[in-house]
Amino acid sequence: MKIEKLTDNKIRIIINFEELSEKNIDIFNLPDSKEKIYDLFDGILKEADRQVGFNTQDCRLLIEAFSSSEGYIIFTFTKYKSNIKPEKPAKKLRLKRKTYKNNYTNAIYKFNNFEEFCNFCTYCNKTKLSDLKQLAKNISLYEYNNFYYLVLSTINKNYANINLFYTAISEFSTLASTSILFKSKIQEYGRVIFKANAIKNAIKYFETN
């Protein structure tokens, strides 16, 4: 089991199917067993508190999960103070198999605010994504209509950590478009924050420990 702290209020847990099998847990039947769900999550949260200080006392939790094609189950835990409603309504746990198709030539990711972009950069700086020179020919950042857009141009589909990149950025942003037309619109009407090396420059100037 691998525990990654994304922000102060969000963690990601990566568990392979073999680990769950050793505990006699069938992950795709897990939603039907409340007792097994409680035991699994209780163990995960205790370990997260011990390893990264993710304390959920007096907090509500939003839990999202999906399985990857590489044989992993990935949980994302987001905590909220008990008197604050989560941004997304609580739903019955459902597992979806999510496969990342690395066939984009260009991709534009939308961040709700600059802080979320900086949080993503901080995460990159603490993982194998600290050096993204081989990911794309250019990585730029624009502000447009009060959102921040990370524009990846000429993506290297053979980049060694491309699956990790797609998994990580999906936790902090949404894929807005892969269209050249939208890219041109952003470049024409948006305000340039970083014309090149956006993630590297954000780490340099804004990354906080």
C-alpha positions, -999 to +999 in steps of 0.1 A: +000+000+000+013+034-009+000+066+007+005+099-010-004+133+005-018+155-022-029+185+000-035+190+037-071+178+031-066+151+004-046+119+002-044+091-024-040+054-015-027+030-041-032-007-033-026-036-057-050-064-061-026-090-046-025-071-013-063-072-011-064-108-021-041-117+007-067-102+030-095-122+014-110-091-001-127-091-035-125-055-044-154-056-069-177-071-043-165-048-016-194-022-019-218-050-008-200-056+025-203-027+049-182-045+075-153-051+051-155-015+039-153-002+074-124-025+083-105-016+051-110+021+054-103+021+092-070+005+086-061+028+057-069+060+077-050+048+108-019+042+086-024+075+068-025+093+101+007+075+112+026+081+080+016+115+068-004+130+096-038+128+079-061+131+109-098+127+101-112+133+136-143+155+136-142+155+097-165+143+070-149+123+042-155+121+005-141+088-008-136+082-045-122+050-060-113+035-093-093+005-106-065+009-131-057-014-160-023-021-143-039-040-114-042-013-088-072+001-068-068+038-061-087+056-034-089+093-029-099+106+005-109+143+009-118+156+044-141+184+053-150+199+087-181+184+100-201+217+097-192+222+060-209+203+033-186+186+008-186+200-028-198+166-041-227+147-025-219+114-008-227+084-030-226+047-026-191+034-033-187+023-069-156+011-085-148+020-121-120+007-143-101+037-156-076+034-184-055+063-195-052+065-232-019+083-239-028+093-274-031+131-270-008+153-291-020+184-272-039+186-240-053+215-219-061+210-183-083+234-163-076+244-127-102+262-107-077+286-092-040+292-090-037+276-056-048+242-071-022+245-098+005+252-072-007+222-052-003+201-083+032+215-088+041+208-052+030+172-056+051+169-088+081+182-070+078+154-044+075+126-069+090+113-101+073+142-119+098+168-106+115+168-140+090+170-169+114+181-197+106+150-217+068+151-212+060+177-239+077+202-262+062+230-243+042+234-211+025+268-206+000+283-182-028+308-190-055+326-170-088+328-189-123+336-175-110+332-139-097+297-145-061+286-150-053+264-181-022+243-184-014+238-220+007+208-231+020+210-267+034+181-287+032+155-259+058+128-259+037+096-258+067+076-248+075+096-217+084+071-190+061+085-163+032+096-186+006+073-168+017+087-134+013+122-148-022+116-161-032+100-129-018+128-108-031+158-128-066+142-127-067+147-090-061+185-092-078+195-125-100+184-154-091+178-190-107+208-207-098+200-243-074+184-267-084+207-296-059+229-314-088+255-318-093+257-281-056+260-276-055+289-301-084+306-283-066+303-249-034+317-264-052+346-281-075+357-253-059+343-222-034+361-200+000+344-200+013+333-166+041+311-178+049+310-215+071+279-211+082+254-184+051+263-164+054+235-138+092+240-134+088+277-129+059+273-105+080+249-084+108+274-085+088+305-075+057+293-056+064+257-042+058+256-005+068+228+019 
